[in-house]
Amino acid sequence: MVNPARLAAAGLAAALAVTALPTAAHAANGTIGQRETVCATDLFVRTDPNGAWMGTLYRGQTFLVEGPRSGGYVYGFAYGHVNRRGWVQDGWFC
């Protein structure tokens, strides 16, 4: 026979586990044509996918996804103090 108190405790534990996901789990890929907000703590802007570093975007700053995608990176315009076009790793937007 199933103990109702144990069943309720297990259900509560499962619900808490689902709602306590870290912020990074909510990050998403960028949508081409959209100005996306960075969810990562920092996100490097590069000259090419996996290329040389040319600046850093920080959480809350924005990036206009212009496309294309290449090897997990996306091309676009980095606003803020970077203020230039480049490549960032995709999947770190809110």
N, C-alpha and C positions, 0 to 999 in steps of 0.2 A: 504494500500500500504506500502511496506517495504522501509524504508529510507536507501539508499545505504551507507551513512556516518555512521549510527548506525551499520549496518551490518559489515562494515569494522572494526569499533572499537571493536565490539564483537569478530570478528575473531582474531584480534591482541591480545586482552586480553586472549583469549583461547590459542593462540600459546605461549605467554609469560608464562602462568601458566604451560604448559607442559614442557617447556625448563628450568624452574626455580626449578626443583626438587632437593631436598637435596642429598648430596653424599650418604647417607645411603640407599636411594632408589635404588641406583645402585649396592649395595652389593649383592653377590650371594653365593649360597651353594658351598662348596668345591667339587672338582672332584677327586675321588680316583685315586691315582697315579700321581697327579699334585702337584707341589710346588706352593702354592697359596700365594698371598700378602694380608696382613691384611688391610682392609679398615676402621675398627673401630678405634676410638681413642686409646682404649686399649682392650685387649682380654685376659682373665684369662686362664692359662693353669692349668688343674686340674688332680688329681691322678685317678679319675673316673668321669663318667658323674655326675655333681652336687657334686663332691667330694671335697677334701681338695685342697686349692690353693697351687701351687708350683712355680708359676712364672707368668709374664705378658709379652705379646707381644704388641708392639705398632704399630701404623699405619706405613705401609711401610715395616715392618718386614715380614718374611715368615714362612710358615707352610707346611710341606709335608703331604698331606692327604693320610693316609695309609688304613683307614677304620678300623673297621666297624663303622656304625652309631648307636647311641642309645639315645633315648629321646631328640633329638635336638642337640646332641653332636656328634663330629667326632674325631676319634683317629688318631694320627700321630706324626711327629717329629717337635718340635718347634726349629727353628734356632735362632741365635742371642745369647744374654746373657743367655737365658733359656737353650738351647742346650740339650734337653732331650725329651723323648717321653711322651705324655700325651693326655688329652682330652680338646678340646675347643668347645665352642658353635658354631654350624654351622650357616652359613648365613651371615658371616661378612667378606667375602673375596671380592676382587675387580674382 
